[in-house]
Amino acid sequence: MELGRNDGDRRDIGVITLQDGPDPTTTLTGRVLEGSTGNPIDGAEVQLNGNVVAVSGEDGRFRVSRVPIVWGSNQILVGRLSYLYETTELWIADPNETFELSITLHPRPIEVAGVVVEGDRTLLVYGRRMEPFYERRESGFGDFITRLEIEEQNPVDITDLFRGMPGVILLGGQIQFSRTLGLGISKGCRSPLIYLDGLFVGGSDSYVGLNELLIPDHVEAIEVYKGPSQTPPQFRRPGSACGVIVIWTR
């Protein structure tokens, strides 16, 4: 009904309540190939925002329909045993769009016994796998713990590595960041988000016990981001305001 422009023609129609629309979904299709040969890779897991949504077949192809997404930035991570993980970002503006992905995975470097190499042991042995870690360390955002520093500290538990780190509060075996959001400890932050070798483990409103997850001797390096302004895009997801800890195994 069209209302007139004069004050006398105005009508009070009460309170209008807008309901949330349905969560957006989309369709993902694609193929996973080996970088050196171009052959299809079978059994590669496709993760969307930390959840496995598809596994590639014998021809390397995968397809998943009506998979839940979020508006804006979405993180895709593809990996398989003995290969390096590959990450990419999808920007969702139209949930009806079908995304066709082409993912190339590269074999994980293998240490050869009996070979002595001069130089930086960590970079040469682990090659491309740890290069992004050192690139992020050079950026100046976050705190980083290397294998050499772990060996120098000789900790009993993983959480011992965080003692004395600025902005870190240890409550028993639990870690929280005092500078999260610049407002003290955020409500609902039981644990920072935890990533293990690039894969999301848990955190935020659910407690993740690092000391129960693995032992210091199994750790190659650790990245610590105490708030969203420090966190790289590939590790951002709901709950990253609680901080992020990324652990790389040996």
N, C-alpha and C positions, 0 to 999 in steps of 0.2 A: 504494500500500500504506500503510495507516495504522499508525503506530508507537505502541507503548505508552508510557505516561508514566514508567515505571520505568527507572532507568539500565540495568538488565539487558536491556531490550528495544530499546535504541538500536542502530542499524546504521550503519556507515560506508559511504555510497554513493559516495564519491569526490568529484572536482571537477566541478561543474556549470558549463559555459561558455555564456553567453548571447551569441547572435549579433545584430549590428545588423539591424534590420528594414529593409525597402525605403524609399527616399527618398519622402516624401509628394508627391503630385501633386494637382491640382485642375482644375476647368473654369471658364473665364472667358468670359462673354458680355456683350454690351452694345452701346451705340450712341453715336456721337460726333456732336454737334450744334453748330451755330454759335450763339453766345450772342445776337447781335443779331437774327437772323432765325428761328432755330429750324430752319433747313435742315440736312439731313444733310451731313457732311463725308466725302468720299472720300479714301482714301490716308493717313489719320492712322495713325501708328505707335503701337502699344501696347507699352510696355516693362514688364517685370516684373523687379525687382531688377537693372536695368541691361542686360537682354537683350531684344531685340525678339521678341515672341511672336505678334503678330497685326497685321494692317493692315485698317482699315475699308474696306468696299465702297461701292458707289454709294449704297446706302441708309443709309450711316453705321454699319452693323452689323458686329460682329466676333464670332468664337467660336473658342476654342482649348481642346482637351481634353487631359487628362493632362499639363499643363504642370508642370514641377518647381517646388516652392516650399520654403520653410523654415518650421519651426514658429515661431509668434509673428508678429512684425511683418514685412510684405512691402511694398515700395514699388512703386506703379504710377505711371508717367509716360506721358502721352499728348501727342503733338505733331505738328504738320505745318508745312511751310514757309509763312511769312507769318502764322502764328498763335502766340500765347503758349502755352508749355507748361503743362499742368495736372497736378498731382501729388495722389495720395491714398494712403492706407495701408490694407492689408488685414491683419487679425489672423487667423491660421490656427490653429484648434484642432481642426477636423474636416476632414481632406483630402477627404472624400466630398462636401462641400458644393459646390454650384454658385453662383458669384457673378455676379449681374446688375448691371452698372455702367451708369450714365448720365453721360457726360462732356460738358461744355460748354466749347468753346474760344472765345477772343476774339481778333479780329484784332490783329496786332502793329502798334503805332503807327508811322506813316511820317512822316519828316521832310519838310516842304514847303519847297522851295528859295525863297529870297527873303523869308522871313518873319522879322522880328526880334522877339524876345520878351524882355522884361525879367524878371530873376529868376534862379533857379538853373538854369543851362543844362542840366545833366545830368538833373534831375528833369523839367523841362518837355519836353525833346526826346524822352526815352525813356519818359516817362509810366509806365504801369503795369508795364512790363517790369522797371524797376530799383527799383521801390518796395520789394519784399521785401529787396533788398540793403541799402537804407538802414535798414529796420526791424531787420534782423539786426545791423547795425552799432551801432544804438542800444541793443541788448540788453547790450552789454559783453563778449560772449564772442567770442574769436577776434581776428584782426588783419585790417584792411581797407585796401586800396589803391584810391584813386579815380583817375579820369582826370586830374584836376588835379595830383595828386601824381606821376603817371607823367610828365606833361609837364614838371613842375619838375625831376625827376631826369634826364630825357632819357637813358634807359638804351640801351645797345647791344643787350643780350640780355634776355630775360624774367628770367633768374636774377639779373641785376644789381639787380632791385627788392627782392630778399630779403637783400641784403648789409646787415649791421648789425641785422637783425631779431632780437630775443631768441629764443633757443632754436633757431635755424636753423643748420645746418651745410651748407656748399657744398663738394662734392667734384667739382671740375671743373664740368660742367654738371648735376650731380646734386644734388638737395635731400633732406636728411633732417632730422628734428627730434630734438634732443638730449633733450627733455623727454617724449618719447613714453612713456606709461604711468608716468612718474616714475622709470623705471629705466634711463635712458640710451637709446641707440638699440636698438629692438626687433629681435630676431633675425628674419631673413626679410623685413625691410622694405627692399626695394630702392628703393622710391619711395612717397611719399604717394599716396593715391587722387586721381585727377585727374578733374574734371568740367569740361566745356566747354559753356557756355550751358545748364546743367542736365542734360546728357547725360553718362553715365559713359564715360570714355575708357580707364582702366586704372590700374595701380599695384600697391601692396603687394609681392608677390613678383616682379612684372615691372617692368622699368625703363621709365619714360616720360620722354623728353627734352623738357622744356618749350621749349628753344631751337629744337628742330626742329619743334615743334608750331605755333608762330606767332610773329610779331614784335611788339614792344611797341606799334607804331603801330596795331595791330589790336585792342588791348585797351582796354575801357572801364573794367573794375574787376576786382579780385581779392579773394577771401575766403580766409583761411588759418586752419585749425583744427588744432592740434597734438596733439590727443588726443580720445578718445571723450567726455569730460566737456564739451568745448566744441562738439562737432559737432551741428548740427541734425538732427532725425530724418530729413528727406528726403535727407540725404547719408550716412546710416549704412548700411553693408553689410559683409560679411566683408572684413576688411583695414583697416577704418577706424581700428583701433588704431595704424596707421602714420601717422595724420594725414590731412587732407583739404585739397586746394587746389581752389577753384572759380573758374574764369575766365569772365568775361563779355566778349564781343566787341562792337565798335562797330557 
